Amino acid sequence: MAKTIQLDELDFARYVRAGDTVIWGQACGEPTTLSRALLAQRHRIGTFDIFMGSCFSDTIQAAHADTVRFFGIGGVGSNRRLTKAEAIQIVPTHISSLDQHIGSGVIPCDVALVQVSPPNERGEYSLGLISDYIRTAVDKARVVIAEVNSLVPQTVCENPLRESDIDVFIEASVPPVEVKAGSYGDKERAIADFATNFIPDAATLQMGNGAIPEAIMATLKSRRGLGIHSGMLGDSVADLVKAGVITNEHKEIDRGVSVTGCLMGTHQLFEFAHRNPAVLMCSVWHTHGQSTLARLSRFVSINSAVEVDLTGQVNAEAIGRDYVGAVGGQVDYVRAASSSPGGCSIIALPATTKDGATKIVASLSGPVTTARSDTGVVVTEFGAADLRGKSLPQRMRAMIAIADPAHREALDRAAHALVLGEA
């Protein structure tokens, strides 16, 4: 039977054993009261593992690796502290695989820490801001400790928790982690203008977080009947719903409902999602699974990249050994959008880094996240390269045309050498 205790009574050494693996909710769903207490008590436990999704709080520090073995999906957000210090082992996996990995024990979960809302009138504890793979972690864990946060919205969940799912309750009233929308300028607006040409009325969208997605969403106010089926939602979704742009009326599944596994935004988004039946929080089986995505027509995915080579290979993970991103759900969504009737996969990125180095490159400096055979359209502030059905020389010409003009001559020489090498 679940018990409620005060935070100062919580002795993690009673629940976490040396050698255990702990999983907690990622992004805005991080139970910060619990995660911070766990790391503060880490020396009393011994060496144990923590599996990390994305993190946007100040909870984790490289110094915690003195007793904690971190492993996770990448260097997104605060995880960069760990990747810079080489204090985390990267698991390059598709988001769609995480439920299976955790459920089968390939990624173990001995203790799950979750942030939930207070119970509703049916006794259900909403997972609030994150429902992706954490629900499977709860099912798998030996011990489940829940932070019942009065400031977490009661979202509509595909599979909410009940008291029988939880071993220990800690009551809290702390603002959830917020991820503010990226600010954007003329460059991002130019990228958005080119990307919008591939987003028709009645399309169902998937997109990530950051300045470019925010700019793209801002250009869609003239669209009608858009839908959402995405691994995450940001504040701009709430704006477009209120403006009547997002209605979800044309979706073949979950009609009238925006589907997601992660609310990644601010209190504006959290208030919008509170008890809102038009927002459904789901597991990665539903948000990223190919069998689900295959049922959507006019599905448009919008993702970013560290760099893209002249043939369309996408690196969204690392620059050499510097791991800055993740495989994430990019390949899941790229493949689904590419095969969707009327759909389109978009990779949107600025043509250069802040230092002026080209991000359209002759050869990648890191891993291939998305194969060139899967890449659809690549967009920069200089245009859109539609690579669908194009030969390698045609792809190279199209990619050079969207590179920064200062780098086109060098890229043209590299392309010539590549073509001769493949001849």
N, C-alpha and C positions, 0 to 999 in steps of 0.2 A: 504493500500500500504506500502511495506517495506521501511524503512528509514535507512540511513547510518549515524552513529554518531561517534564521537571520544570517546575513552575510558574514558577520564576525564569528559565527558558529561553524562556518563551512570549512572543514578540514579536507582538502583535496586528497591528502594521503590516504584517507579512508576509502576513496573511490577510484583513484588512478594508481595503478601499480607500475613499478619499474618495468619497462619494455612495452607498455601499452601504447596504443595509437589513439589520439584524441582528434575529433573533427568538430569544428564549430561553424556556425552559419557565416557565410562570407558577406563582403560589402556592407550594405546598410543593415543587413540581418545579423551582424556580429553582436553577440551578447557581451558587451564590453565589461559589464560588472563582473561576469564570470571569467572572461578571458584574461583580464588584468589580474584578478585574484589568483588564477591558476599559475600564471607566470611569476607572480610574486612569491608563491609557495613552491616553486619548482625544485628547490634544493631539498625539500623535505620528502620528495617523491623518489628521486633518483632519475636516471636517464630514461626518457620516454620520447615518443614521436608526436608531432602535430602535422596533420595534413592541411594545407592551406589552399583555399580558393583565392579570390582577390581580396585585398585588405585596403581600407581607406582610413583607418584610424591610426593613432600613434601607439597602439598596443605593442606591436612586435618591434624588437630591437635585435641587432646582431649579437649583442652581449648575452641574450637569452640562449644562444647556442652552446653555452657552457654545459648545460644539462639537457637541452631540448634538441632533438634532431628534426629539423624542419624539412618537409618535402611537399611539393605542390605543383600547380599547373603553370606557374610562370612568374614574371616580374611586374605584374600589374599593380599600380597604386603603391602602397607602403611596402609591398613585397620587394621593391627595388632596394630597400635597405639590406635585405637578406641576399639578393642576387649580387649586389655590389661587393658585399663582404664574402661572397661564395659560402654563405651559411645556409643555403637551401639546395636540396637536390631537386632538379626539375623532372617532372613526369610529363612528357609530351603526349598528351592524349586529347581526343575529341571530347567535348562536353557531353555528347550523346552517349559516350561509353561509361561515364562516371557511375550512373546507377548500377550498371552491370558489374563494374569493377568493385564497388563497395558491397553490393548485395552478395557477390560471390566470394568476397574475402580477399580478392586480389589486392585491393586497397583495404587493409583492415580498419575496423572501427570498434574500439573497446568502450570508449566513453564519448558521448555526444553532448555538446553544449548548445542549447538553442535559446533564442529570444522569441517569446510569444506574447500575444496580447492577453489581457484578462479574458476569462471565458465568456462566451455569449449565453443567451438564454437556454441553449441546448447543451451547455456544458462543454462546448468545443473551444479549444485553444487555437486560435489562428496563428499560423506561422508568420504572419505579419508581412515582413518585407522580403523574405527569401524562402523559396519552397523548392528549389532546384533539386539537388542531390541530398539535401539535409534530411528530407523525410526518410529516404532509404537508410541514411546513417542512424537515424532514430530506431528504425526497425532492427538494425543489425547490432546496435550497441548493447553491451552488458549493463551499462549504467547510463541513464539519461538525466541530465540536470538542466532544468529550465529556469530562465530568468523571465519572470512574468512582469513585463514592463508596461506600466499604465499609460505610457506615451506612445506605445506602438499601435498602429491602426488595426482594427479587426477587418482583415481582408477576406474575401471569399476564396477559400482554398479547395483544391481538388480533393485533398485528403488531410483534413485538420487533425490535430492531436486531441486526445482525451486524457483524463487523469490517469487512466490505466497505462498510458504510454510513457509516463514520466515517473522517475524514482524520487527526485528531490526538487522542490520548488524554492526559489529565492525571489522575493518580491523586490521590485526596483521601480524607480520613477526617474529615468535619465533620458535625455534626448537621444534618439537613435543617431547613428552615424549618418551624416549627410554628404552627398557627392554633388557639388554644384556644377551646373552646366558650363561647358567651356565657352569662354568669350571668343567671338570671331570677328574678322575684319574683311577687307576687300578680297583678299586671297581666298578665304573660305567661301565668301559669297560667289566668287567666280566658279569655284569647284561645284558649288551647289547648283548654279545655273545650268551647267553642263549635265550634271547628274539628273536633274529634274526632267530632262527630256526623255529619260528612260522609265519614268514613273507615270503610268496612265491613271485615269480615273478608275475607281473600283479595284485598285491594286491592294494586295496585302503586303505589309512591310515588315521587315526585320532590320534593325540597326543597332549599333553600339552606342557608346558614350563618348562625348568629346565635342570639340569645336565644329568639326566638319558635319557630323550628324545634326547638330543643333542648327547650323546654317541651312542644311538641306530641309529640315522640318519647317524652317521659317519661310521657305519658298513654296510650300505646298498649300498655302491658304486658298488658292484658286481651285484646288482639286476637290472632287466630290466622291463620297462613298468609299473612302479608304478604310482598310482594315489593318489590324495589328496581330501578328503572331511572332513573338520575339523573345529571345532569351532574357532581355532586360527592357525596362521602360524608363524614360527620363521625364523631366518636368514638361518638356515640349508636347508630349502626348496629351497631357491634361489640357493644355492650351488648345490643341487641335480638336479635341473632343468637344470642348465648350464652344468652339467656333463652328461646329457642325461638319468639319472636314472628315474626321474619323467617325464612322458610324458602324463599321463591321457588318453592314447589311448584305454584302455580296459574297461573303465567305461561304465556302461549301461546308465547313465545320465550325462549331462555336459561333454561330451567327449572332450578331449583336453584342459580342463579347471580345474585349482585348485580352489576349492570352499572353502570359509571361511567367517567368520563374524568378524574376528579380526586379524589385522596385529600386532603382538607383537614381536618387534625386534628392530633393529637399522636402521640407515640411509641406510645401505646396502640393507635391505629388502624393505625399502620405495622406493628407487631408482629403484629396480627391479620391483615393482608393478606399478610404474608410467606409465599410459597409456598402460598397458600390457593387451591385450585381453585374455591372458592365465590365468589371476587371476580374479575371480569374487567374489565380496563382496555381501553377502546375509544376510537376516534376519534369526532369529533362527528358524522360520518355516521351512526353507530350510536346514539349517546346522544341526539342531538337531531333526527335526520332524521324527517320526517313519514311516510315510507314504513315506517319501523321502528315508530314510535310508534303508527301506525294499527292495528298488529296486537295491541295490548294492550287488554284489557277491564278495567273497574274501575280505570282509571288515574286517580290523584289527584295533581294538582300543587299545591304549596304554595309561594307566593312572597310577597315583601314589596313595599312601595311607599313612596315619599316622601309621596304624597297620592293621594286618590281623590275625584273630584267627584261631585256628586249624581246624575249619570246613569250612573256606573260607569266613566268614563274613568280610566285609571291612569297616573300619572306615577311611574316608578321611576328617573328619571335626574337631574334637576336642579331647583334652586330658582332661577329666573331664570338668571343666567349661572354660578351656583355649581354645578358638575357634581359630584355626590356619588355617583352610582350608575352604572348601565349598562343598555342594552337587554338584554344578556345572553341567557339562554335563556328568558326569561319568556314571550314570545309563542309560541315554539316549543311550550312545554309547556302553556300555557293553551289553545291551539287543539287540541292533541292530547287533553287531558283533557276538554274540552268536547264533543268528538265521540266519545269512548270510551264504549261501552255500559257503563252502571253507573258511569261515571267522574264526576269533578267537579274543576273548577278553583277553587282557594281563594286569595284575596289576603288576607293576614293582616297587620294593622298596629295599633299603638296609636292610640287616638282623638285623642290630642294629642301635641305635641312635649314635650320636657323643659321648655320655657318656658311650656307651657300653651296654645300656639296649636293650633287645630284642624287635623287632618289629613284630615278629611272636609270638603271645601270646595265652594263654589258654582262656582268656576272654577279650573282648574289654574294654578299659577304657573310651570310648566315644560312640557316637551313631553308629548304623549300617547304613552306607551310601548305600552300595550295599549288597543285601541279598546273602547268600551262594548259593541259588538256581540259581542265575544269574552269579556268578563268574566262569570264565573259567580257565585261567592259571595264576598262581602267580609265579613271578620270583624274585630271589635275586641273590647275587654274588655266592651263593653256589649251584644254580641249578634252575630247573623249576618244579613246581608242577602242573601237568595237572589234574584238579579236575573234568573234564567233565565226567559225568556218574559214578562217584565214590561214594561208600558208605561212611558213616561217619568214620568208622575205617580206610578205605583206604585213605580218605582225611587227617586224622590226621597223618598217617605215612608219607604221601607225604609232608605235611607241615613241620613236624619235620626234614625231610631230607634236607630241604632248609634253616633251621634255622642255626644260628651261632653254631658251635660245642660246645661252652662253655655253651650254654643254652639247649642243646638237652636232657640231662638227666632229668632236671626239667620239661621240656615240655612233656617228655615221661611219667613221673609220673602223670602229670596233665591229659594227654590223657587217661591214664588207669582209673583215677577217673571219667572222663567224660563218658567213655564207660560204666562203671559199673552203673553210674547214669542214663544213658539212657536205660539200659537193663531192 
